[in-house]
Amino acid sequence: MFGTDFESANVLDLDPQVVKEMAEGDPSFWFHASPSCTNCTLANRRNPPNPDDIKHADHIAEILRVAHPAKFTFEESAEYVHTFGGAMLKAITDALDELGYKYTADTYQAADYGAYQRRNRLIIRAVARGELPGLPKKKPAGDWMKLLGPMLDEQPFIEPGSGARGGPVKGFDKTYAEAKANPHYT
């Protein structure tokens, strides 16, 4: 997607030495981390942070120290900044500071960059040498209906309020497009 070619993996499964071998001699090598951290989201803020989450941060810091990639990016829920009193973010930024990276760690609204949802995201952008590239230009948020509308038009329509809690399911005799055209269903 978007012209990138990458391998997705759980950061805990990455051997820092293997990442180092991949990074050696490659001035364009880019290490990106976006660990699962469900307890750092607003939806789960009542749950205590998961100790595995701090393991992810510590392992990312270890990979940075061992592999010293030319470029590093990190993306996570904005609440990551405060989880464990900021210890996870500090583990990563301490490694970047020790290694002399130029970096920013800022919160951005994903919808400002074309995403289809409003989500505040912590983004770390770091380079071992040279200057940080500029941010992409802001653009309008994506439109779910433009994206999904053509697919929805052929789907069976379920009348709002019907189903398990709202009584019997009604409306399977119509497609979404037919239902949309009928003012009774809008």
Helices and strands as residue ranges (DSSP letters): G 11-13, H 16-23, E 30-33, G 38-40, G 42-44, H 51-67, E 71-77, G 78-81, G 83-86, H 87-98, E 102-109, G 110-112, E 120-127, H 144-152, H 176-181, G 183-185
